[in-house]
Amino acid sequence: MNIAQQGVLDPRGPIAAAERLILINASAIMLVVVPVIVLAIAQMGVHLVFFLHIGTGPDNTNNVLALAFGVLIVVLAVSGSLWIMAHLNANMLAPAAIMQMQR
C-alpha cells in the first residue's frame, strides 16, 4: 500500500491509533456541542423577540439601546477579567525571588 492509498482513518502504530481515537471522540463530541450552541443562540433570539419584545419598530429604540448597553457591560467585564487573568502570571514574582525577599 503506498502513501496515496492511506487515509486519515488508516492508522499505523500505537500513536496513530491514539490519534484516530482522539479524532473520532472529538468528532462525536462536536456533533453534540455545535447543535446545542446553535439552538441556545436561537433560543436567545426567541426570548428577545417574543418575551422582551425587542423588535425593529421605532417604539423599541429604548429597549434595543438598553440591551446593547447591557451587552457592552458584560463584554467589558468578561474581557477585562480574562485580560487580568492572562497577565497575572507574568506580573507575579518567581518563587526564587519570593524566597530571597523572606531572608
N, C-alpha and C positions, 0 to 999 in steps of 0.2 A: 504494500500500500504506500503510495507516495504522498508527499505533503499536500498536494492539491485535493486528494480524496479525504483527508482527515478534516473533521468538523470540530466545532466548539464542544459538542457533547460526546466526543470520542476521546476520552482521556487515556493517557499512557502514564502509569506510575502512580504512587500514592499522593503526590502533591497535586497532580492533575485531577485525580478522583476527588480530593478535598475541594478543589476549586469548582468542580462540577456540582458537588453537593451545595456549596455556597451559592452558586448561580441559580440552582433550582429552588432553594429556600428563599432567596431574595425575590425571585420572580413570583413565588407563591404569596409571599407577604405583600408585595406591591399590588397583586391582583385584589387584595382586600383593602389596603390602605388608600390607594388612589380613588376608588369609588366612594369610600367613606368621606374623604376630604371633599370631593365634588358634591356629594349630597349635603354635607354640612354647609357649604357655601350657598347651595340652592335654598336650604332651609333658612339661612340668614336673610336671603332676598325675600322669601315668602313672609317672614316676620316683619321686615321693614315695610313692605307694601301693604299687607293685609291687617297687621296688628298695630303698627306705629303710624300707618297712613302716610308714609313717605312717598311722595309722587313727584311729578314734574310740573304740577299746576302752580300758578302764581301765588296761591294761598298757602303753599307748603314751603315757602322760602325760609322761614324761620326754623322749621323742623329740619330742613336739609343743612342749614348753617350750623345748627346745634349738633347735628350728627357729625358733620365734618370737623367741628371743633373737638368733639369728644374723641374721634378717631385720631386727630392730631396729637392730643394729650397722651393717649395710650401709646402711640408710636414713639413719641419723645421719651416717655417713661421707660418703655421696654428697650429702645435702642441705647438710651443713656445707661441703663443698668448693665446691658451687655458690654458696652464700651468700658465701663468701670471694671467689670469682672475680667475682661480680656487684658486690661493693662495693670491689673492689681499685682499679678505675678512679677511683672517687670519692675515695678516700683518697690517691691519688698526687698529687705536686706537678705543676703545669703546667710545660711546658718553659721558659717565660719565668722562672718562679721558680727553676728549677734553674740557669739561666744567670746570674741575679743572685747566687746563692749562690757560684758559682765565681769571681766577680770579686773 
